[in-house]
Amino acid sequence: MEIVIEKIKERKEVIELVERKGTGHPDTLCDSVCEEASKALSKYYLEHFGKVLHHNIDKGLLVAGISKIRFKDGIIKKPIEIIIAGRATSKVGDHIIPVRRIILKAAKDYLRQFSLAKFKVIVDVKPGAANLVEVFEKKVPVANDTSFGVSHFPHSELESLVLEVGDLIDSESFRKKYPCVGRDFKVMGFRNDKKTVVTIAIAFISRFVKDMQHYKELKDKIVSEMRQRFKVEAYLNTLDSYEDASSVYLTISGLSAEQGDDGQVGRGNRYNQLITPNRPMSLEALAGKNVNHPGKLYQIMAYRIAKDVYEKTKAKYVEVKMLTQIGKPLSEPQVVSLRIEGEATKAEQIVRENLKNIKKIQEEIIFS
């Protein structure tokens, strides 16, 4: 294993962009459903066989439904379809594993929180390839793919702002104050050396909006609160043309997926709940992968290591990249690369300590 530590100087781009997709965004729905299904399968495997068996159910697609929107009302004509596909161990000796039933239950249990929406869940999961299944026979956790993970810490001011705005929108207190606010939202942050701008999209719930004038009033109140609370330029639902109910961001369920907005696993937030084009970023989907997949595990470990180094040393900023080869012990990556601003004399020791805790981290992922 090679651990490479590179010292870097403070860098601050002229332009910074940060995005966060909300809990009800179509891409987030796909990620969350596949991740919950993977956790459910992992728990079943652990309970019956003492270890997590091979599976990757990280191929998920959301096909939007059809609805007819009116102020104070509306009709859902066709449900949202979520298709879950992938591979999973379905038989051990004479023991038949109810893979489809486990996945279906996990998905439906998760989707119950979106009570105003209608969903149809389709599961198409086949047995895994024999050579990948064999990876899970090893006594130590072994990588079942050649892949990498990347993360950074701490958050920039703009990243923290976008997280805070998203947390506020998704909070029970905010939805209680504004019942019209749906679970589907997106926050886009922009910063240059002169200003910070936040552009927000929120799916309004039609039953709580009387008419166009009421929609405008609610929108103005939310924008005003965002500007006062966060001291930034804030804009909301900028596509609105105010012609009729179909020309503003109005939904029955609070989800854009009920009418025309599709989704896919891997297009949503990274492990840190952000999409950060100004930072190194893993492109591979985390959701739905088993805990022996470095594309999942190393994304999480890279974040933990970066945070650990930042909190336990004098580092001001840390980037971590981790790579391994299929079939190799996950505790022995091919390379761990750290780019550090400031002093971090214990960085290598911190990396090794985290790698010793691979099994514990895997358990925390499954039971989180």
KASUL-V796076 format. One record per residue. N is the residue number from 1. RES is the residue in three letters. PHI is phi in radians with two decimals (999 if undefined). PSI is psi as a letter, one per 30 degrees, with the letter a starting at -180 (999 if undefined). D_LAST is the distance of its C-alpha to the last C-alpha in Angstrom with 1 decimal. Layout:
# KASUL-V796076
n: {N	N}
res: {RES	RES}
phi: {PHI	PHI}
psi: {PSI	PSI}
d_last: {D_LAST	D_LAST}
This chain:
# KASUL-V796076
n: {1	2	3	4	5	6	7	8	9	10	11	12	13	14	15	16	17	18	19	20	21	22	23	24	25	26	27	28	29	30	31	32	33	34	35	36	37	38	39	40	41	42	43	44	45	46	47	48	49	50	51	52	53	54	55	56	57	58	59	60	61	62	63	64	65	66	67	68	69	70	71	72	73	74	75	76	77	78	79	80	81	82	83	84	85	86	87	88	89	90	91	92	93	94	95	96	97	98	99	100	101	102	103	104	105	106	107	108	109	110	111	112	113	114	115	116	117	118	119	120	121	122	123	124	125	126	127	128	129	130	131	132	133	134	135	136	137	138	139	140	141	142	143	144	145	146	147	148	149	150	151	152	153	154	155	156	157	158	159	160	161	162	163	164	165	166	167	168	169	170	171	172	173	174	175	176	177	178	179	180	181	182	183	184	185	186	187	188	189	190	191	192	193	194	195	196	197	198	199	200	201	202	203	204	205	206	207	208	209	210	211	212	213	214	215	216	217	218	219	220	221	222	223	224	225	226	227	228	229	230	231	232	233	234	235	236	237	238	239	240	241	242	243	244	245	246	247	248	249	250	251	252	253	254	255	256	257	258	259	260	261	262	263	264	265	266	267	268	269	270	271	272	273	274	275	276	277	278	279	280	281	282	283	284	285	286	287	288	289	290	291	292	293	294	295	296	297	298	299	300	301	302	303	304	305	306	307	308	309	310	311	312	313	314	315	316	317	318	319	320	321	322	323	324	325	326	327	328	329	330	331	332	333	334	335	336	337	338	339	340	341	342	343	344	345	346	347	348	349	350	351	352	353	354	355	356	357	358	359	360	361	362	363	364	365	366	367	368}
res: {MET	GLU	ILE	VAL	ILE	GLU	LYS	ILE	LYS	GLU	ARG	LYS	GLU	VAL	ILE	GLU	LEU	VAL	GLU	ARG	LYS	GLY	THR	GLY	HIS	PRO	ASP	THR	LEU	CYS	ASP	SER	VAL	CYS	GLU	GLU	ALA	SER	LYS	ALA	LEU	SER	LYS	TYR	TYR	LEU	GLU	HIS	PHE	GLY	LYS	VAL	LEU	HIS	HIS	ASN	ILE	ASP	LYS	GLY	LEU	LEU	VAL	ALA	GLY	ILE	SER	LYS	ILE	ARG	PHE	LYS	ASP	GLY	ILE	ILE	LYS	LYS	PRO	ILE	GLU	ILE	ILE	ILE	ALA	GLY	ARG	ALA	THR	SER	LYS	VAL	GLY	ASP	HIS	ILE	ILE	PRO	VAL	ARG	ARG	ILE	ILE	LEU	LYS	ALA	ALA	LYS	ASP	TYR	LEU	ARG	GLN	PHE	SER	LEU	ALA	LYS	PHE	LYS	VAL	ILE	VAL	ASP	VAL	LYS	PRO	GLY	ALA	ALA	ASN	LEU	VAL	GLU	VAL	PHE	GLU	LYS	LYS	VAL	PRO	VAL	ALA	ASN	ASP	THR	SER	PHE	GLY	VAL	SER	HIS	PHE	PRO	HIS	SER	GLU	LEU	GLU	SER	LEU	VAL	LEU	GLU	VAL	GLY	ASP	LEU	ILE	ASP	SER	GLU	SER	PHE	ARG	LYS	LYS	TYR	PRO	CYS	VAL	GLY	ARG	ASP	PHE	LYS	VAL	MET	GLY	PHE	ARG	ASN	ASP	LYS	LYS	THR	VAL	VAL	THR	ILE	ALA	ILE	ALA	PHE	ILE	SER	ARG	PHE	VAL	LYS	ASP	MET	GLN	HIS	TYR	LYS	GLU	LEU	LYS	ASP	LYS	ILE	VAL	SER	GLU	MET	ARG	GLN	ARG	PHE	LYS	VAL	GLU	ALA	TYR	LEU	ASN	THR	LEU	ASP	SER	TYR	GLU	ASP	ALA	SER	SER	VAL	TYR	LEU	THR	ILE	SER	GLY	LEU	SER	ALA	GLU	GLN	GLY	ASP	ASP	GLY	GLN	VAL	GLY	ARG	GLY	ASN	ARG	TYR	ASN	GLN	LEU	ILE	THR	PRO	ASN	ARG	PRO	MET	SER	LEU	GLU	ALA	LEU	ALA	GLY	LYS	ASN	VAL	ASN	HIS	PRO	GLY	LYS	LEU	TYR	GLN	ILE	MET	ALA	TYR	ARG	ILE	ALA	LYS	ASP	VAL	TYR	GLU	LYS	THR	LYS	ALA	LYS	TYR	VAL	GLU	VAL	LYS	MET	LEU	THR	GLN	ILE	GLY	LYS	PRO	LEU	SER	GLU	PRO	GLN	VAL	VAL	SER	LEU	ARG	ILE	GLU	GLY	GLU	ALA	THR	LYS	ALA	GLU	GLN	ILE	VAL	ARG	GLU	ASN	LEU	LYS	ASN	ILE	LYS	LYS	ILE	GLN	GLU	GLU	ILE	ILE	PHE	SER}
phi: {999	-1.91	-1.94	-1.98	-2.04	-2.05	-1.48	-2.23	-1.58	-1.02	-2.23	-2.46	-1.16	-1.13	-2.06	-2.26	-2.19	-2.50	-2.26	-2.45	-1.74	-1.37	-0.98	-1.68	-1.13	-0.94	-1.19	-1.16	-1.03	-1.08	-1.01	-1.15	-1.12	-1.17	-1.19	-1.12	-1.14	-1.10	-1.11	-1.09	-1.09	-1.04	-1.12	-1.10	-1.04	-1.10	-1.14	-1.68	-2.24	1.38	-2.77	-1.41	-1.55	-1.11	-2.87	-2.53	-1.99	-1.83	-1.94	-2.27	-2.36	-1.87	-1.86	-1.08	-1.52	-2.33	-2.48	-2.07	-1.71	-2.44	-1.08	1.22	-2.86	2.63	-2.32	-1.58	-1.56	-2.50	-1.24	-1.26	-1.81	-2.10	-1.82	-1.95	-2.30	2.72	-2.31	-2.75	-1.13	-2.00	-2.68	-2.27	1.08	-1.65	-1.47	-1.55	-1.66	-1.34	-0.99	-1.07	-1.13	-1.09	-1.12	-1.08	-1.13	-1.06	-1.13	-1.16	-1.05	-1.18	-1.32	-1.08	-1.16	-1.70	-1.19	-1.48	-1.72	-2.07	-2.20	-2.18	-1.81	-2.03	-1.96	-2.35	-2.07	-1.90	-1.08	-1.42	-1.16	-1.02	-1.20	-1.31	-1.05	-1.11	-0.97	-1.43	-1.47	-1.18	-1.33	-1.94	-1.03	-2.13	-1.14	-1.83	-2.89	-1.59	-2.78	-2.43	-2.39	-2.42	-2.84	-2.62	-2.85	-1.47	-1.30	-1.27	-1.04	-1.21	-1.05	-1.10	-1.09	-1.11	-1.08	-1.14	-1.09	-1.10	-1.07	-1.11	-1.06	-1.53	-1.43	-1.10	-1.12	-1.23	-1.23	-1.24	-1.23	-2.18	-1.03	-1.24	-1.35	-1.54	-1.42	-1.61	-2.60	-2.50	-2.11	-2.07	-1.79	-2.36	-2.40	-2.25	-1.34	-2.00	-2.74	-2.16	-2.19	-2.08	-1.88	-2.09	-2.10	-2.31	-1.34	-1.40	-1.67	-1.07	-1.11	-1.81	-2.14	-1.25	-2.85	-1.12	-1.08	-1.13	-1.01	-1.07	-1.11	-1.11	-1.09	-1.10	-1.13	-1.15	-1.07	-1.06	-1.13	-1.09	-1.15	-1.26	-1.23	-1.84	0.99	-2.38	-1.22	-2.33	-2.33	-2.34	0.85	-1.27	-1.42	-0.94	-2.06	1.06	-1.54	-2.76	-1.03	-1.38	-1.76	-2.18	-1.46	-2.05	-2.39	-1.43	-1.76	1.48	-2.17	-1.17	-1.16	-1.24	-2.68	1.63	-1.97	-1.53	-2.59	-2.70	-1.08	1.64	-1.70	-1.69	-1.16	-1.34	-1.03	-1.44	1.23	-2.36	-2.04	-2.22	-1.14	-1.49	-2.07	-1.01	-2.59	-1.20	-1.70	-1.32	-1.11	-1.54	-1.13	1.53	-1.38	-1.27	-1.31	-1.63	-1.53	-1.10	-1.10	-1.69	-1.03	-1.30	-1.10	-1.21	-1.17	-1.06	-1.15	-1.11	-1.13	-1.03	-1.15	-1.10	-1.10	-1.07	-1.38	-1.85	-2.32	-1.69	-1.10	-1.70	-2.77	-2.40	-2.01	-2.27	-2.21	-2.30	-2.36	-2.48	-1.91	-1.01	1.55	-1.65	-1.01	-1.16	-1.38	-2.26	-1.05	-1.10	-2.68	-2.14	-1.92	-2.10	-1.98	-2.21	-1.72	1.72	-1.59	-2.61	-1.15	-1.69	-1.03	-1.11	-1.08	-1.12	-1.05	-1.13	-1.10	-1.15	-1.18	-1.20	-1.72	-0.91	-1.09	-1.11	-1.13	-1.07	-1.11	-1.10	-1.11	-1.15	-1.74	-1.33}
psi: {k	k	j	k	k	k	k	l	l	k	k	j	l	e	k	k	k	k	k	k	k	l	e	g	k	e	e	e	e	e	e	e	e	e	e	e	e	e	e	e	e	e	e	e	e	e	e	f	f	g	l	k	l	k	k	j	h	g	j	k	k	k	j	l	a	k	l	j	k	l	k	g	a	l	k	j	e	k	l	k	k	j	k	k	l	a	k	k	k	f	k	j	b	g	j	k	k	i	e	e	e	e	e	e	e	e	e	e	e	e	f	f	f	i	f	f	l	k	k	j	k	k	k	i	k	l	l	l	k	e	f	e	e	f	e	f	f	l	f	l	k	k	k	g	l	j	l	l	k	k	l	l	k	a	k	l	e	e	e	e	e	e	e	e	e	e	e	e	e	g	l	e	e	e	f	e	e	i	f	f	k	l	f	j	l	k	k	j	k	k	k	a	f	e	l	k	k	k	k	k	k	k	j	k	k	e	f	g	j	e	a	e	e	e	e	e	e	e	e	e	e	e	e	e	e	e	e	e	e	f	h	l	k	k	k	k	i	f	f	k	f	h	e	a	e	f	g	l	i	k	l	e	f	g	k	f	f	f	i	f	j	l	l	k	k	f	g	a	l	a	e	g	g	l	j	i	f	f	l	k	k	k	f	k	k	e	k	f	l	l	f	g	j	f	f	e	e	f	e	e	e	e	e	e	e	e	e	e	e	e	f	f	a	g	k	f	k	k	k	k	k	k	k	l	k	k	f	l	k	f	f	i	l	e	k	j	k	k	j	k	k	a	k	i	f	g	e	e	e	e	e	e	e	e	f	f	g	e	e	e	e	e	e	e	e	e	g	999}
d_last: {29.1	30.4	29.0	30.9	30.9	32.8	34.0	34.2	36.0	34.7	34.6	34.5	35.2	37.7	35.4	31.6	29.5	25.9	24.1	21.1	20.5	19.2	16.7	19.7	21.2	22.1	20.5	17.1	17.4	18.0	15.1	12.6	14.3	14.5	10.8	10.0	13.0	12.0	8.8	11.3	13.9	12.1	11.4	15.1	16.4	14.9	16.3	19.7	20.3	18.3	16.9	15.4	18.5	19.6	18.4	18.2	17.9	17.9	21.2	20.9	23.7	24.2	27.9	28.9	30.7	34.0	34.7	37.7	37.2	39.4	39.2	38.1	37.4	36.7	36.2	33.5	35.7	33.2	29.5	26.9	26.3	23.1	23.8	21.2	22.7	22.1	22.4	20.9	22.3	23.9	26.2	26.4	29.9	30.8	27.2	26.6	22.9	22.6	20.7	22.0	21.3	17.6	17.2	19.4	17.7	14.2	16.1	18.2	15.6	13.9	17.5	18.7	17.8	20.6	23.2	26.2	25.7	26.6	24.8	25.9	23.3	24.9	23.4	25.4	23.7	26.0	25.9	25.2	28.0	29.2	29.1	25.4	24.6	26.6	24.2	21.7	24.6	24.6	23.8	21.9	19.3	21.6	21.4	22.0	23.4	25.4	23.3	22.2	19.6	20.7	19.6	21.2	21.1	22.1	22.4	26.0	27.5	27.3	23.6	22.8	25.1	23.6	20.1	21.7	23.8	20.8	18.9	22.2	22.8	19.4	19.8	21.0	24.0	25.2	25.0	26.8	29.4	29.8	29.0	30.3	27.2	25.1	21.4	22.9	23.8	24.3	25.2	27.6	28.6	31.9	33.6	36.9	39.1	40.5	37.8	34.2	33.7	30.8	31.2	29.0	28.8	27.7	28.3	30.4	30.4	34.0	34.3	34.1	36.6	40.3	42.1	42.3	43.5	40.5	38.2	39.9	39.7	36.0	35.4	37.7	36.0	32.6	34.2	36.1	33.0	31.2	34.3	34.9	31.4	30.7	34.3	34.2	35.9	33.8	34.5	33.0	33.6	36.4	37.4	38.7	42.5	43.1	45.3	43.7	40.3	39.5	40.2	37.4	33.6	33.6	31.4	31.2	27.4	26.3	25.3	27.7	26.7	28.9	31.9	32.2	29.1	27.3	24.0	22.6	19.5	19.6	21.8	19.2	17.5	16.4	13.2	14.8	15.3	18.9	21.7	24.0	27.3	28.7	26.2	25.5	22.8	21.2	22.6	20.8	18.1	14.6	13.2	13.9	14.7	13.9	12.6	16.2	17.2	18.2	18.2	14.4	13.8	16.7	15.8	12.7	14.8	17.7	16.0	14.9	18.4	20.2	18.5	19.3	22.8	23.4	22.4	24.2	27.4	29.8	28.5	28.7	26.8	25.0	24.4	22.9	23.6	22.6	24.4	24.7	26.7	25.9	26.4	25.9	23.6	20.5	21.2	24.5	24.4	27.8	27.5	25.4	27.2	26.9	28.9	29.3	31.3	32.6	32.6	29.8	31.6	28.6	26.7	27.4	26.4	23.0	22.4	23.4	21.2	18.1	19.3	19.8	16.1	15.3	14.1	11.9	10.3	10.0	8.3	5.6	5.4	5.8	3.8	0.0}
